[in-house]
Structures are given as C-alpha cells and as structure tokens.
C-alpha cells in the first residue's frame, strides 16, 4: 500500500520525476515501477531500456543521483533525502502522506529557509539594516 515513502506505478511517465523530487525534499522513499497501487507486480515491457535511461534522466533533469535497481518484474528507484532543496523544472515538491504536493507561497518560502539551515529571524536580521527602513512608507502606514 502506498504511503509517505513508497509509491507504486504501473509504467514509467516523466511526470513521476515530481515524486522523486518530493522524496528527495522530505525523508526519501522508493518508487516502484511495474506494480499496481496495491503492490502487485504486473511487469514491464521496456525494463532494460528504463534501467538504462532512468539514472541519466534523474541526474540530468533533477540533478540528483537515485539508486535504480531491476528486479524480475519491476524497477525500484530509491531516493535518499537531500539536505538542499531539489526542484524539477523550477518547481519544488514535497511528500505529504501518500501524495506529492507542489510547494507555493509561504510554504515554499518556509521550506527554502528551513533547507538553508538558518532561522527566519536570523535570515531577516542578517539582511535587514536600520538604514533600510523607509520612513515615507511608515508615515503612509500611520495615516
């Protein structure tokens, strides 16, 4: 059964690179190609080609290395967690429960700051200076 760090797919689709990114951005996980949603092995017609193509595709499109292993009727892609933010086509994904979610807005900002290893307070303190305060904006706000 699919969960936080396990996903089953019947066939390969490049859209699953998002799931690989989500695993890398959370606690890692495994993507099993050639299995249905219940983990039943259904096999792959193009297993040898996928075994050859997937490691390069993952490295070239995402910039990470994943362990790609072939078994009798399926392929396992194991993704370790990364300490830096990983994206696919400029978008960041995260694993929540058994789903892959795109991060946007405040959640994306929070994720990027967390992955940087600094707190929001120190992030602001390091970059903001007293001279940066715009008194005209403060005056407009007060009125």
N, C-alpha and C positions, 0 to 999 in steps of 0.2 A: 504494500500500500504506500502511495506517495506520502511524503512528509517534508519537514523542514529541510532535510539534507539528502533527499532521494527523489528522483523524478524518472518516470518511465515514458518512452516514446516509441511508437511502432516503427517509424522511419526517420531518417535524418532530414532536417529542414534548417536552413541557416538562421531562422528566427530563434532557434534554440541556443544561439550564442548569447542571447539575453539571459537565459537561465544559467549558463556558465559564468557570466559576469556577476549575476546575483549570488551564486555560490562563493565566488572569489571575494565579494564585498561583505559577506556575512561569515559563517563558520565553516565554509567549504561544503562539499557534497559530491554526490555521484549522479550522473545522468546515464541511464541505461537505454541504449538504442536497440530495438528489436524485441521489445516487451510491451505488453498492453498495460493499461492502468492498474491492473491487479498483480503485475509482476509475472504474468505467464509469458514464457518465451515463444515468440512467433517466428523468429528467424529473420535474416536479412538476405536479400538477393545480391547486394553490392558490398558485402562485408569487407572484402580485400581492398577495394578502392577506397572505402571510407577509412579503413585503418591507415592507409597511406596518406589520404588528404586531410583528415581532421586535425592532426597535430600542427600541420603547417597553417591551416585555416585559422585555428585558435590563436596561434602565435602572431600571424600577420594581421588579423582583424581586431584582436583584443590586446595583444602584447604580453600575454602570459603563457606559461607552459602548463599543460594539463597532462596527466597520465592517461594514455589511450591504450586499452587492452582489448584483445579479441578473445572471446570465448566461443564455444561450439555454435551457439545460435544468436549471440548478441555481442554488442560492443559496450564496454564500460568506460566512461570518461570520468576520471576522478579529479576534482578540483580542490586545491588547498586554499585556505583563507589567506588573503593578502593584506599586508599592513598598510598599503597605499590604495587610494581609490582606483578602481578599474572601470573603464567605460567601453561602450560599444557604439560606434557612430556618434560619439559626443554625448551619449546619454548614460546615466547611471542607474543600475538596477539593484534591488535588494530582495532578499528572500524573507517572506512573511508567511508563517505556517507552511502550507504546501503550494504557495503561489509566488510568482515573480512579479514584483511591482516596480514601476519606474519612479524614481525619486524626483520630485519637483519642489520648487518654492523653498519654504523654511525647512522642510525635511532634507532637501538636498544640501542646503547651507549647513545644517547641523551635522549631516553625515560627513561632508568635506572637512569641517572643522574638527570633528572627532577623529577622523583618519589622519589629520595632520599632527595629532598628539598634543595640541595646545587647547586651553580652555577659551571660551568665548570672551571672557573678561580679559585675559592676557592678550588675546588676538586684537581686541579693541585698544587696550592700553598701549601695546607696542606700536600701534599705527596712528593713534589719535594724539594730537598735541593741543595745548591750550590755544595756540595761535590759529588752529583750525576752526575755532568757533566763529560763526558768522553772526555778529551782533544784529545786523539788519533782519536776519531770519528770526532771531529771538524776539526782536521788537514786533515783528508782524504776528508772531505766535501769541504774544501777550495781548494784542488788541482784538 
